[in-house]
Amino acid sequence: MNEPSYQEALNYLYSLTQSGIKLGLKNTARLLQHFGDPQLKIRTIHIAGTNGKGSTAAITESILRASGYKVGLYTSPHLLDFRERIQINRRMIEKQQLVDLIIRIKSAVEKLKIHITFFEFGTVLAFLHFNEQNTDINIIEVGLGGRLDATNLCQAEISIITSISRDHTQYLGEDLKQIAFEKACIIKESGTVFAHIPNEELFDVVNNLAKKCSAKLYRLGVDFHVATEAGNEEKNIFNFEWGSLVLNNLTLPLLGSYQRDNAGLALSACLVLKESGLIIEEKHLIKGLETVSWEGRLETVSSNPTIILDCAHNEESVRNMTRELRKNFKFSRCLIVLGLMQDKKIDEVIKILSQLGDYFFLVPVNPPRGETPEKLAAKLKVFNKPTQVFETVSNALQAVQQIASQNDLICITGSIFLVATAKKCFNDENNFFNSGNTLRTNE
């Protein structure tokens, strides 16, 4: 039998999405054990949180790579290519490597007679790839929750909890204390934890778990600090304090004040690694921050008019995004291209966006899980916002270009699926821009 092609291997992988989301560790543990538990063989940083996981992972990776280490990075979901999820030194896994690993893991799944989900398969794939490529350290982002997430089978010496708010409530529930517990369950015995949790009740949940695990817990704003100097907020130039160490005028190319908090978590984690023997100098910290990249988060893809892509999809992230857009950009009108998933707090998200947007271009995303544009339009009618409904993202982008002036801000948001589709439109149609750096029609 011929070896499957890259596309055939991917098709098999995506066929596993029909299994849905299943929280639990049993099947993944059996599969990893079959391969000799590769997740236990490399030093690991494990990152959980409602928002900010991916950015924090990217910043941490950038610092460690700048320090000369071979760094595995596992994140989800991806924007344009599944291989974005599994990177070493920010290079995606090679197509043939992916095919070979899918064949091997599929064979093991059939031999063990287990049912495995898309995410579980991808997690095993990442751990196996990193081990066989001899990474020095891995940075692993939780997929959902923490306690029962497939990634929690790693034995991370450092855990990071970026934020706690409501999302994926059909799996994690509505109770914030329970959500905090689920995320804090990534803490390992005698490990080190970094957390950005302003709420005292939620912090107590994490603190109690850390104590039970005999883990050291460091809290942003208490044990380490991030601060901006007056006049530098928009440029994300900030100062960082960790004990007696003070770093001034650090530069972060990622927009958003919350990215400074994420950077504080990443810097602290890297400094603890330095204390454990890794060679991480001040110049590495600075370079790592200056050179980090993370697409789809307040990402500016055009000016004249300004076009922003942002994957904000829950109340907290949408609120953060709207605040940062007002702070960082001057515009006459805000034109929002919006698509939302059915499992989000749609009423709350629309209420927040209605205070920012002047005109809404509504699109379907990831059917059948996405909410219909018609239902979004009905909800926006309450706020007396003009809307247009479109069958495709491409059509919406053409329409927004028709009415946008140079002083307008176009914001494409609500779902990572929407941002990914928009990026494909920009890439596929000669960057979707003409020489004037504005959107153009493509049909």
Contacts in CASP RR format, 6 or more apart in sequence:
PFRMAT RR
TARGET T0000
AUTHOR 0000-0000-0000
METHOD contacts of the structure
MODEL  1
MNEPSYQEALNYLYSLTQSGIKLGLKNTARLLQHFGDPQLKIRTIHIAGT
NGKGSTAAITESILRASGYKVGLYTSPHLLDFRERIQINRRMIEKQQLVD
LIIRIKSAVEKLKIHITFFEFGTVLAFLHFNEQNTDINIIEVGLGGRLDA
TNLCQAEISIITSISRDHTQYLGEDLKQIAFEKACIIKESGTVFAHIPNE
ELFDVVNNLAKKCSAKLYRLGVDFHVATEAGNEEKNIFNFEWGSLVLNNL
TLPLLGSYQRDNAGLALSACLVLKESGLIIEEKHLIKGLETVSWEGRLET
VSSNPTIILDCAHNEESVRNMTRELRKNFKFSRCLIVLGLMQDKKIDEVI
KILSQLGDYFFLVPVNPPRGETPEKLAAKLKVFNKPTQVFETVSNALQAV
QQIASQNDLICITGSIFLVATAKKCFNDENNFFNSGNTLRTNE
3 99 0 8 1.000
3 103 0 8 1.000
4 12 0 8 1.000
4 99 0 8 1.000
4 102 0 8 1.000
4 103 0 8 1.000
5 99 0 8 1.000
6 95 0 8 1.000
6 96 0 8 1.000
6 98 0 8 1.000
6 99 0 8 1.000
9 98 0 8 1.000
9 99 0 8 1.000
9 102 0 8 1.000
9 103 0 8 1.000
10 82 0 8 1.000
10 98 0 8 1.000
12 102 0 8 1.000
12 106 0 8 1.000
13 82 0 8 1.000
13 102 0 8 1.000
13 118 0 8 1.000
13 121 0 8 1.000
13 122 0 8 1.000
14 118 0 8 1.000
16 116 0 8 1.000
16 117 0 8 1.000
16 118 0 8 1.000
16 121 0 8 1.000
17 117 0 8 1.000
17 118 0 8 1.000
19 115 0 8 1.000
19 116 0 8 1.000
19 117 0 8 1.000
19 118 0 8 1.000
20 117 0 8 1.000
20 118 0 8 1.000
21 117 0 8 1.000
21 119 0 8 1.000
21 144 0 8 1.000
21 171 0 8 1.000
22 117 0 8 1.000
22 120 0 8 1.000
23 144 0 8 1.000
23 145 0 8 1.000
23 148 0 8 1.000
23 149 0 8 1.000
23 171 0 8 1.000
24 148 0 8 1.000
24 149 0 8 1.000
24 150 0 8 1.000
25 148 0 8 1.000
25 150 0 8 1.000
25 152 0 8 1.000
25 153 0 8 1.000
27 114 0 8 1.000
27 115 0 8 1.000
27 116 0 8 1.000
27 120 0 8 1.000
28 116 0 8 1.000
28 120 0 8 1.000
28 123 0 8 1.000
28 124 0 8 1.000
28 150 0 8 1.000
28 153 0 8 1.000
29 153 0 8 1.000
30 112 0 8 1.000
30 114 0 8 1.000
31 105 0 8 1.000
31 108 0 8 1.000
31 109 0 8 1.000
31 112 0 8 1.000
31 114 0 8 1.000
31 116 0 8 1.000
31 120 0 8 1.000
31 124 0 8 1.000
32 38 0 8 1.000
32 39 0 8 1.000
32 124 0 8 1.000
32 127 0 8 1.000
32 153 0 8 1.000
34 108 0 8 1.000
34 111 0 8 1.000
34 112 0 8 1.000
35 108 0 8 1.000
35 124 0 8 1.000
35 128 0 8 1.000
38 127 0 8 1.000
38 128 0 8 1.000
38 130 0 8 1.000
38 131 0 8 1.000
38 132 0 8 1.000
39 127 0 8 1.000
39 131 0 8 1.000
39 153 0 8 1.000
39 154 0 8 1.000
39 155 0 8 1.000
40 154 0 8 1.000
40 155 0 8 1.000
41 131 0 8 1.000
42 130 0 8 1.000
42 131 0 8 1.000
42 135 0 8 1.000
42 136 0 8 1.000
42 137 0 8 1.000
42 138 0 8 1.000
43 136 0 8 1.000
43 137 0 8 1.000
43 138 0 8 1.000
43 157 0 8 1.000
44 137 0 8 1.000
44 138 0 8 1.000
44 139 0 8 1.000
44 140 0 8 1.000
44 154 0 8 1.000
44 155 0 8 1.000
44 156 0 8 1.000
44 157 0 8 1.000
44 158 0 8 1.000
45 60 0 8 1.000
45 137 0 8 1.000
45 138 0 8 1.000
45 139 0 8 1.000
45 140 0 8 1.000
45 156 0 8 1.000
45 157 0 8 1.000
45 158 0 8 1.000
45 159 0 8 1.000
45 160 0 8 1.000
45 269 0 8 1.000
46 140 0 8 1.000
46 142 0 8 1.000
46 151 0 8 1.000
46 152 0 8 1.000
46 154 0 8 1.000
46 156 0 8 1.000
46 158 0 8 1.000
46 159 0 8 1.000
46 160 0 8 1.000
46 186 0 8 1.000
46 188 0 8 1.000
47 53 0 8 1.000
47 54 0 8 1.000
47 56 0 8 1.000
47 57 0 8 1.000
47 60 0 8 1.000
47 139 0 8 1.000
47 140 0 8 1.000
47 141 0 8 1.000
47 142 0 8 1.000
47 159 0 8 1.000
47 160 0 8 1.000
47 161 0 8 1.000
47 162 0 8 1.000
48 142 0 8 1.000
48 145 0 8 1.000
48 146 0 8 1.000
48 149 0 8 1.000
48 159 0 8 1.000
48 160 0 8 1.000
48 161 0 8 1.000
48 162 0 8 1.000
48 183 0 8 1.000
48 184 0 8 1.000
48 186 0 8 1.000
49 142 0 8 1.000
49 145 0 8 1.000
49 161 0 8 1.000
49 162 0 8 1.000
49 163 0 8 1.000
49 164 0 8 1.000
49 183 0 8 1.000
50 162 0 8 1.000
50 163 0 8 1.000
50 164 0 8 1.000
50 165 0 8 1.000
50 166 0 8 1.000
50 167 0 8 1.000
50 179 0 8 1.000
50 183 0 8 1.000
50 314 0 8 1.000
50 316 0 8 1.000
51 162 0 8 1.000
51 163 0 8 1.000
51 165 0 8 1.000
51 167 0 8 1.000
51 258 0 8 1.000
51 314 0 8 1.000
51 316 0 8 1.000
51 317 0 8 1.000
51 320 0 8 1.000
52 162 0 8 1.000
52 163 0 8 1.000
52 258 0 8 1.000
52 262 0 8 1.000
53 75 0 8 1.000
53 141 0 8 1.000
53 142 0 8 1.000
53 143 0 8 1.000
53 162 0 8 1.000
54 75 0 8 1.000
54 141 0 8 1.000
54 294 0 8 1.000
55 254 0 8 1.000
55 259 0 8 1.000
55 262 0 8 1.000
55 294 0 8 1.000
55 297 0 8 1.000
56 160 0 8 1.000
56 162 0 8 1.000
56 262 0 8 1.000
56 265 0 8 1.000
56 266 0 8 1.000
57 73 0 8 1.000
57 75 0 8 1.000
57 139 0 8 1.000
57 140 0 8 1.000
57 141 0 8 1.000
58 73 0 8 1.000
58 75 0 8 1.000
58 292 0 8 1.000
58 293 0 8 1.000
58 294 0 8 1.000
59 252 0 8 1.000
59 254 0 8 1.000
59 259 0 8 1.000
59 262 0 8 1.000
59 263 0 8 1.000
59 266 0 8 1.000
59 288 0 8 1.000
59 289 0 8 1.000
59 292 0 8 1.000
59 294 0 8 1.000
60 139 0 8 1.000
60 160 0 8 1.000
60 265 0 8 1.000
60 266 0 8 1.000
60 269 0 8 1.000
60 270 0 8 1.000
61 71 0 8 1.000
61 72 0 8 1.000
61 73 0 8 1.000
61 90 0 8 1.000
61 139 0 8 1.000
62 90 0 8 1.000
62 288 0 8 1.000
62 289 0 8 1.000
62 291 0 8 1.000
62 292 0 8 1.000
62 293 0 8 1.000
63 266 0 8 1.000
63 267 0 8 1.000
63 270 0 8 1.000
63 280 0 8 1.000
63 284 0 8 1.000
63 285 0 8 1.000
63 288 0 8 1.000
63 289 0 8 1.000
64 71 0 8 1.000
64 136 0 8 1.000
64 137 0 8 1.000
64 139 0 8 1.000
64 270 0 8 1.000
64 273 0 8 1.000
64 278 0 8 1.000
64 280 0 8 1.000
65 71 0 8 1.000
65 89 0 8 1.000
65 90 0 8 1.000
65 288 0 8 1.000
66 284 0 8 1.000
66 285 0 8 1.000
66 287 0 8 1.000
66 288 0 8 1.000
66 291 0 8 1.000
67 270 0 8 1.000
67 278 0 8 1.000
67 279 0 8 1.000
67 280 0 8 1.000
67 281 0 8 1.000
67 284 0 8 1.000
68 284 0 8 1.000
69 136 0 8 1.000
69 137 0 8 1.000
69 278 0 8 1.000
70 88 0 8 1.000
70 89 0 8 1.000
70 133 0 8 1.000
70 134 0 8 1.000
70 135 0 8 1.000
70 136 0 8 1.000
70 137 0 8 1.000
71 88 0 8 1.000
71 89 0 8 1.000
71 135 0 8 1.000
71 136 0 8 1.000
71 137 0 8 1.000
71 138 0 8 1.000
71 139 0 8 1.000
72 87 0 8 1.000
72 88 0 8 1.000
72 89 0 8 1.000
72 130 0 8 1.000
72 135 0 8 1.000
72 137 0 8 1.000
72 138 0 8 1.000
72 139 0 8 1.000
73 86 0 8 1.000
73 87 0 8 1.000
73 88 0 8 1.000
73 90 0 8 1.000
73 138 0 8 1.000
73 139 0 8 1.000
74 85 0 8 1.000
74 86 0 8 1.000
74 87 0 8 1.000
74 123 0 8 1.000
74 126 0 8 1.000
74 127 0 8 1.000
74 130 0 8 1.000
74 138 0 8 1.000
74 139 0 8 1.000
74 140 0 8 1.000
74 141 0 8 1.000
74 151 0 8 1.000
75 84 0 8 1.000
75 85 0 8 1.000
75 141 0 8 1.000
76 85 0 8 1.000
76 119 0 8 1.000
76 141 0 8 1.000
76 143 0 8 1.000
77 85 0 8 1.000
77 416 0 8 1.000
78 84 0 8 1.000
78 85 0 8 1.000
78 420 0 8 1.000
79 295 0 8 1.000
79 296 0 8 1.000
79 416 0 8 1.000
79 419 0 8 1.000
79 420 0 8 1.000
79 423 0 8 1.000
80 420 0 8 1.000
80 423 0 8 1.000
80 424 0 8 1.000
80 427 0 8 1.000
81 92 0 8 1.000
82 98 0 8 1.000
83 92 0 8 1.000
83 93 0 8 1.000
83 95 0 8 1.000
83 98 0 8 1.000
84 92 0 8 1.000
85 122 0 8 1.000
85 126 0 8 1.000
86 92 0 8 1.000
86 93 0 8 1.000
86 98 0 8 1.000
86 122 0 8 1.000
86 125 0 8 1.000
86 126 0 8 1.000
86 129 0 8 1.000
87 93 0 8 1.000
88 129 0 8 1.000
88 130 0 8 1.000
88 133 0 8 1.000
88 135 0 8 1.000
90 293 0 8 1.000
93 129 0 8 1.000
97 129 0 8 1.000
98 125 0 8 1.000
101 125 0 8 1.000
101 128 0 8 1.000
101 129 0 8 1.000
102 125 0 8 1.000
104 128 0 8 1.000
105 121 0 8 1.000
105 124 0 8 1.000
105 125 0 8 1.000
105 128 0 8 1.000
109 116 0 8 1.000
109 121 0 8 1.000
116 124 0 8 1.000
119 143 0 8 1.000
119 144 0 8 1.000
119 150 0 8 1.000
120 150 0 8 1.000
123 150 0 8 1.000
123 151 0 8 1.000
124 150 0 8 1.000
126 140 0 8 1.000
127 138 0 8 1.000
127 154 0 8 1.000
130 138 0 8 1.000
137 273 0 8 1.000
137 278 0 8 1.000
138 154 0 8 1.000
140 151 0 8 1.000
140 154 0 8 1.000
140 156 0 8 1.000
141 151 0 8 1.000
142 149 0 8 1.000
142 151 0 8 1.000
142 152 0 8 1.000
142 183 0 8 1.000
142 186 0 8 1.000
143 149 0 8 1.000
143 150 0 8 1.000
143 151 0 8 1.000
144 168 0 8 1.000
144 171 0 8 1.000
144 172 0 8 1.000
145 168 0 8 1.000
145 171 0 8 1.000
145 172 0 8 1.000
145 179 0 8 1.000
145 182 0 8 1.000
145 183 0 8 1.000
146 152 0 8 1.000
146 182 0 8 1.000
146 183 0 8 1.000
146 185 0 8 1.000
146 186 0 8 1.000
147 181 0 8 1.000
147 182 0 8 1.000
147 183 0 8 1.000
147 185 0 8 1.000
147 186 0 8 1.000
148 182 0 8 1.000
149 186 0 8 1.000
151 186 0 8 1.000
152 185 0 8 1.000
152 186 0 8 1.000
155 188 0 8 1.000
156 186 0 8 1.000
156 188 0 8 1.000
156 191 0 8 1.000
157 188 0 8 1.000
157 191 0 8 1.000
157 192 0 8 1.000
157 276 0 8 1.000
158 191 0 8 1.000
158 192 0 8 1.000
158 193 0 8 1.000
158 194 0 8 1.000
158 269 0 8 1.000
158 272 0 8 1.000
158 273 0 8 1.000
159 186 0 8 1.000
159 187 0 8 1.000
159 188 0 8 1.000
159 191 0 8 1.000
159 192 0 8 1.000
159 193 0 8 1.000
159 194 0 8 1.000
159 215 0 8 1.000
160 193 0 8 1.000
160 194 0 8 1.000
160 195 0 8 1.000
160 265 0 8 1.000
160 266 0 8 1.000
160 269 0 8 1.000
161 183 0 8 1.000
161 184 0 8 1.000
161 186 0 8 1.000
161 193 0 8 1.000
161 194 0 8 1.000
161 195 0 8 1.000
161 196 0 8 1.000
161 197 0 8 1.000
161 206 0 8 1.000
162 196 0 8 1.000
162 261 0 8 1.000
162 262 0 8 1.000
162 265 0 8 1.000
163 196 0 8 1.000
163 197 0 8 1.000
163 316 0 8 1.000
164 176 0 8 1.000
164 179 0 8 1.000
164 180 0 8 1.000
164 183 0 8 1.000
164 197 0 8 1.000
164 199 0 8 1.000
164 202 0 8 1.000
165 176 0 8 1.000
165 179 0 8 1.000
165 314 0 8 1.000
165 315 0 8 1.000
165 316 0 8 1.000
166 173 0 8 1.000
166 174 0 8 1.000
166 176 0 8 1.000
166 179 0 8 1.000
166 314 0 8 1.000
166 315 0 8 1.000
166 316 0 8 1.000
166 345 0 8 1.000
167 313 0 8 1.000
167 314 0 8 1.000
167 316 0 8 1.000
167 344 0 8 1.000
168 343 0 8 1.000
169 343 0 8 1.000
170 343 0 8 1.000
172 178 0 8 1.000
172 179 0 8 1.000
172 182 0 8 1.000
173 179 0 8 1.000
176 199 0 8 1.000
176 201 0 8 1.000
176 202 0 8 1.000
177 201 0 8 1.000
177 202 0 8 1.000
177 205 0 8 1.000
180 197 0 8 1.000
180 202 0 8 1.000
180 205 0 8 1.000
180 206 0 8 1.000
181 205 0 8 1.000
181 209 0 8 1.000
183 206 0 8 1.000
184 193 0 8 1.000
184 205 0 8 1.000
184 206 0 8 1.000
184 209 0 8 1.000
184 210 0 8 1.000
185 209 0 8 1.000
187 193 0 8 1.000
187 206 0 8 1.000
187 209 0 8 1.000
187 210 0 8 1.000
187 213 0 8 1.000
187 215 0 8 1.000
188 213 0 8 1.000
188 215 0 8 1.000
189 213 0 8 1.000
189 214 0 8 1.000
189 215 0 8 1.000
190 213 0 8 1.000
190 214 0 8 1.000
190 215 0 8 1.000
191 213 0 8 1.000
191 214 0 8 1.000
191 215 0 8 1.000
191 216 0 8 1.000
192 215 0 8 1.000
192 216 0 8 1.000
192 217 0 8 1.000
192 218 0 8 1.000
192 269 0 8 1.000
192 272 0 8 1.000
193 206 0 8 1.000
193 210 0 8 1.000
193 215 0 8 1.000
193 216 0 8 1.000
193 217 0 8 1.000
193 218 0 8 1.000
194 217 0 8 1.000
194 218 0 8 1.000
194 219 0 8 1.000
194 220 0 8 1.000
194 224 0 8 1.000
194 265 0 8 1.000
194 268 0 8 1.000
194 269 0 8 1.000
195 203 0 8 1.000
195 206 0 8 1.000
195 217 0 8 1.000
195 218 0 8 1.000
195 219 0 8 1.000
195 220 0 8 1.000
195 265 0 8 1.000
196 219 0 8 1.000
196 220 0 8 1.000
196 261 0 8 1.000
196 262 0 8 1.000
196 265 0 8 1.000
197 203 0 8 1.000
197 206 0 8 1.000
197 219 0 8 1.000
203 219 0 8 1.000
206 217 0 8 1.000
207 217 0 8 1.000
210 216 0 8 1.000
210 217 0 8 1.000
218 224 0 8 1.000
218 268 0 8 1.000
220 226 0 8 1.000
220 261 0 8 1.000
220 264 0 8 1.000
220 265 0 8 1.000
220 268 0 8 1.000
223 268 0 8 1.000
224 240 0 8 1.000
224 241 0 8 1.000
224 242 0 8 1.000
224 243 0 8 1.000
224 264 0 8 1.000
224 267 0 8 1.000
224 268 0 8 1.000
225 240 0 8 1.000
225 241 0 8 1.000
226 238 0 8 1.000
226 239 0 8 1.000
226 240 0 8 1.000
226 260 0 8 1.000
226 261 0 8 1.000
226 263 0 8 1.000
226 264 0 8 1.000
227 238 0 8 1.000
227 239 0 8 1.000
227 241 0 8 1.000
228 236 0 8 1.000
228 237 0 8 1.000
228 238 0 8 1.000
228 239 0 8 1.000
228 257 0 8 1.000
228 260 0 8 1.000
229 237 0 8 1.000
229 238 0 8 1.000
229 239 0 8 1.000
229 249 0 8 1.000
232 238 0 8 1.000
233 257 0 8 1.000
233 327 0 8 1.000
234 327 0 8 1.000
234 328 0 8 1.000
235 251 0 8 1.000
236 251 0 8 1.000
236 252 0 8 1.000
236 253 0 8 1.000
236 254 0 8 1.000
236 255 0 8 1.000
236 256 0 8 1.000
236 257 0 8 1.000
236 259 0 8 1.000
236 260 0 8 1.000
237 249 0 8 1.000
237 250 0 8 1.000
237 251 0 8 1.000
237 252 0 8 1.000
238 250 0 8 1.000
238 252 0 8 1.000
238 260 0 8 1.000
238 263 0 8 1.000
239 246 0 8 1.000
239 247 0 8 1.000
239 248 0 8 1.000
239 249 0 8 1.000
239 250 0 8 1.000
240 246 0 8 1.000
240 247 0 8 1.000
240 250 0 8 1.000
240 263 0 8 1.000
240 264 0 8 1.000
240 267 0 8 1.000
241 247 0 8 1.000
242 267 0 8 1.000
242 268 0 8 1.000
242 271 0 8 1.000
245 271 0 8 1.000
247 267 0 8 1.000
247 282 0 8 1.000
247 285 0 8 1.000
247 286 0 8 1.000
250 263 0 8 1.000
250 285 0 8 1.000
250 286 0 8 1.000
250 289 0 8 1.000
251 286 0 8 1.000
251 289 0 8 1.000
251 290 0 8 1.000
252 259 0 8 1.000
252 260 0 8 1.000
252 263 0 8 1.000
252 289 0 8 1.000
252 290 0 8 1.000
252 292 0 8 1.000
253 290 0 8 1.000
253 291 0 8 1.000
253 292 0 8 1.000
253 293 0 8 1.000
254 262 0 8 1.000
254 292 0 8 1.000
254 294 0 8 1.000
254 297 0 8 1.000
254 298 0 8 1.000
255 297 0 8 1.000
255 298 0 8 1.000
255 300 0 8 1.000
255 324 0 8 1.000
255 328 0 8 1.000
256 298 0 8 1.000
256 320 0 8 1.000
256 324 0 8 1.000
256 327 0 8 1.000
256 328 0 8 1.000
257 323 0 8 1.000
257 324 0 8 1.000
257 327 0 8 1.000
258 320 0 8 1.000
258 324 0 8 1.000
259 297 0 8 1.000
263 289 0 8 1.000
267 285 0 8 1.000
267 289 0 8 1.000
270 278 0 8 1.000
270 280 0 8 1.000
270 285 0 8 1.000
271 280 0 8 1.000
273 280 0 8 1.000
274 280 0 8 1.000
295 309 0 8 1.000
295 423 0 8 1.000
296 309 0 8 1.000
296 310 0 8 1.000
296 311 0 8 1.000
296 416 0 8 1.000
296 419 0 8 1.000
296 423 0 8 1.000
297 310 0 8 1.000
297 311 0 8 1.000
298 308 0 8 1.000
298 310 0 8 1.000
298 321 0 8 1.000
298 324 0 8 1.000
298 325 0 8 1.000
298 328 0 8 1.000
299 308 0 8 1.000
299 309 0 8 1.000
299 310 0 8 1.000
300 306 0 8 1.000
300 307 0 8 1.000
300 308 0 8 1.000
301 307 0 8 1.000
301 308 0 8 1.000
301 309 0 8 1.000
301 423 0 8 1.000
301 426 0 8 1.000
302 433 0 8 1.000
302 437 0 8 1.000
302 438 0 8 1.000
302 439 0 8 1.000
303 437 0 8 1.000
304 406 0 8 1.000
304 436 0 8 1.000
304 437 0 8 1.000
304 438 0 8 1.000
305 331 0 8 1.000
305 404 0 8 1.000
305 405 0 8 1.000
305 406 0 8 1.000
305 407 0 8 1.000
305 408 0 8 1.000
305 409 0 8 1.000
305 410 0 8 1.000
305 438 0 8 1.000
306 329 0 8 1.000
306 331 0 8 1.000
306 408 0 8 1.000
306 409 0 8 1.000
306 410 0 8 1.000
307 410 0 8 1.000
307 412 0 8 1.000
307 439 0 8 1.000
308 325 0 8 1.000
308 329 0 8 1.000
308 409 0 8 1.000
308 410 0 8 1.000
308 411 0 8 1.000
308 412 0 8 1.000
308 413 0 8 1.000
309 412 0 8 1.000
309 413 0 8 1.000
309 419 0 8 1.000
309 422 0 8 1.000
309 423 0 8 1.000
310 321 0 8 1.000
310 411 0 8 1.000
310 412 0 8 1.000
310 413 0 8 1.000
310 414 0 8 1.000
310 419 0 8 1.000
311 317 0 8 1.000
311 413 0 8 1.000
311 414 0 8 1.000
311 415 0 8 1.000
311 416 0 8 1.000
311 419 0 8 1.000
312 318 0 8 1.000
312 320 0 8 1.000
312 321 0 8 1.000
312 413 0 8 1.000
312 414 0 8 1.000
313 340 0 8 1.000
313 341 0 8 1.000
313 344 0 8 1.000
313 349 0 8 1.000
313 413 0 8 1.000
313 414 0 8 1.000
313 415 0 8 1.000
313 416 0 8 1.000
314 344 0 8 1.000
314 345 0 8 1.000
314 349 0 8 1.000
315 345 0 8 1.000
315 348 0 8 1.000
315 349 0 8 1.000
315 352 0 8 1.000
318 349 0 8 1.000
318 352 0 8 1.000
318 353 0 8 1.000
318 413 0 8 1.000
318 414 0 8 1.000
319 352 0 8 1.000
321 411 0 8 1.000
321 413 0 8 1.000
322 352 0 8 1.000
322 353 0 8 1.000
322 355 0 8 1.000
322 356 0 8 1.000
325 334 0 8 1.000
325 356 0 8 1.000
325 409 0 8 1.000
325 411 0 8 1.000
326 356 0 8 1.000
329 409 0 8 1.000
331 407 0 8 1.000
331 408 0 8 1.000
331 409 0 8 1.000
332 405 0 8 1.000
332 407 0 8 1.000
332 408 0 8 1.000
333 357 0 8 1.000
333 358 0 8 1.000
333 359 0 8 1.000
333 405 0 8 1.000
333 407 0 8 1.000
333 408 0 8 1.000
333 409 0 8 1.000
334 356 0 8 1.000
334 357 0 8 1.000
334 358 0 8 1.000
334 408 0 8 1.000
334 409 0 8 1.000
334 411 0 8 1.000
335 357 0 8 1.000
335 358 0 8 1.000
335 359 0 8 1.000
335 360 0 8 1.000
335 361 0 8 1.000
335 400 0 8 1.000
335 403 0 8 1.000
335 404 0 8 1.000
335 408 0 8 1.000
335 409 0 8 1.000
335 410 0 8 1.000
335 411 0 8 1.000
336 353 0 8 1.000
336 356 0 8 1.000
336 357 0 8 1.000
336 359 0 8 1.000
336 360 0 8 1.000
336 361 0 8 1.000
336 410 0 8 1.000
336 411 0 8 1.000
336 412 0 8 1.000
336 413 0 8 1.000
337 361 0 8 1.000
337 363 0 8 1.000
337 393 0 8 1.000
337 396 0 8 1.000
337 397 0 8 1.000
337 400 0 8 1.000
337 410 0 8 1.000
337 411 0 8 1.000
337 412 0 8 1.000
337 413 0 8 1.000
337 418 0 8 1.000
337 422 0 8 1.000
338 353 0 8 1.000
338 360 0 8 1.000
338 361 0 8 1.000
338 362 0 8 1.000
338 363 0 8 1.000
338 376 0 8 1.000
338 413 0 8 1.000
338 414 0 8 1.000
338 418 0 8 1.000
339 362 0 8 1.000
339 363 0 8 1.000
339 364 0 8 1.000
339 365 0 8 1.000
339 370 0 8 1.000
339 371 0 8 1.000
339 373 0 8 1.000
339 376 0 8 1.000
339 413 0 8 1.000
339 414 0 8 1.000
339 415 0 8 1.000
339 418 0 8 1.000
340 346 0 8 1.000
340 349 0 8 1.000
340 365 0 8 1.000
340 370 0 8 1.000
340 371 0 8 1.000
340 376 0 8 1.000
340 414 0 8 1.000
340 415 0 8 1.000
341 365 0 8 1.000
341 366 0 8 1.000
341 369 0 8 1.000
341 370 0 8 1.000
341 371 0 8 1.000
341 415 0 8 1.000
341 417 0 8 1.000
342 369 0 8 1.000
342 370 0 8 1.000
342 371 0 8 1.000
343 369 0 8 1.000
346 371 0 8 1.000
346 376 0 8 1.000
346 379 0 8 1.000
347 379 0 8 1.000
349 414 0 8 1.000
350 376 0 8 1.000
350 379 0 8 1.000
350 380 0 8 1.000
350 383 0 8 1.000
351 383 0 8 1.000
353 360 0 8 1.000
353 413 0 8 1.000
354 380 0 8 1.000
354 383 0 8 1.000
354 385 0 8 1.000
356 411 0 8 1.000
357 385 0 8 1.000
357 411 0 8 1.000
358 385 0 8 1.000
358 386 0 8 1.000
359 385 0 8 1.000
359 386 0 8 1.000
359 387 0 8 1.000
359 388 0 8 1.000
359 403 0 8 1.000
360 376 0 8 1.000
360 377 0 8 1.000
360 380 0 8 1.000
360 385 0 8 1.000
360 386 0 8 1.000
360 387 0 8 1.000
360 388 0 8 1.000
361 387 0 8 1.000
361 388 0 8 1.000
361 390 0 8 1.000
361 396 0 8 1.000
361 399 0 8 1.000
361 400 0 8 1.000
362 373 0 8 1.000
362 374 0 8 1.000
362 376 0 8 1.000
362 377 0 8 1.000
362 380 0 8 1.000
362 387 0 8 1.000
362 388 0 8 1.000
362 389 0 8 1.000
362 390 0 8 1.000
362 396 0 8 1.000
363 373 0 8 1.000
363 390 0 8 1.000
363 392 0 8 1.000
363 393 0 8 1.000
363 396 0 8 1.000
363 418 0 8 1.000
364 370 0 8 1.000
364 372 0 8 1.000
364 373 0 8 1.000
364 391 0 8 1.000
365 414 0 8 1.000
365 415 0 8 1.000
365 417 0 8 1.000
365 418 0 8 1.000
365 421 0 8 1.000
366 415 0 8 1.000
366 417 0 8 1.000
370 415 0 8 1.000
373 389 0 8 1.000
373 390 0 8 1.000
374 389 0 8 1.000
376 387 0 8 1.000
377 387 0 8 1.000
377 389 0 8 1.000
380 387 0 8 1.000
381 387 0 8 1.000
388 396 0 8 1.000
388 399 0 8 1.000
390 396 0 8 1.000
390 399 0 8 1.000
393 418 0 8 1.000
393 421 0 8 1.000
393 422 0 8 1.000
393 425 0 8 1.000
394 425 0 8 1.000
394 442 0 8 1.000
394 443 0 8 1.000
397 412 0 8 1.000
397 422 0 8 1.000
397 425 0 8 1.000
397 432 0 8 1.000
397 439 0 8 1.000
398 439 0 8 1.000
398 441 0 8 1.000
398 442 0 8 1.000
398 443 0 8 1.000
400 410 0 8 1.000
400 439 0 8 1.000
401 438 0 8 1.000
401 439 0 8 1.000
401 440 0 8 1.000
401 441 0 8 1.000
404 410 0 8 1.000
404 438 0 8 1.000
404 439 0 8 1.000
410 439 0 8 1.000
412 418 0 8 1.000
412 419 0 8 1.000
412 422 0 8 1.000
413 419 0 8 1.000
425 432 0 8 1.000
425 442 0 8 1.000
426 432 0 8 1.000
426 433 0 8 1.000
429 440 0 8 1.000
429 442 0 8 1.000
432 439 0 8 1.000
432 440 0 8 1.000
432 442 0 8 1.000
433 439 0 8 1.000
433 440 0 8 1.000
434 440 0 8 1.000
END
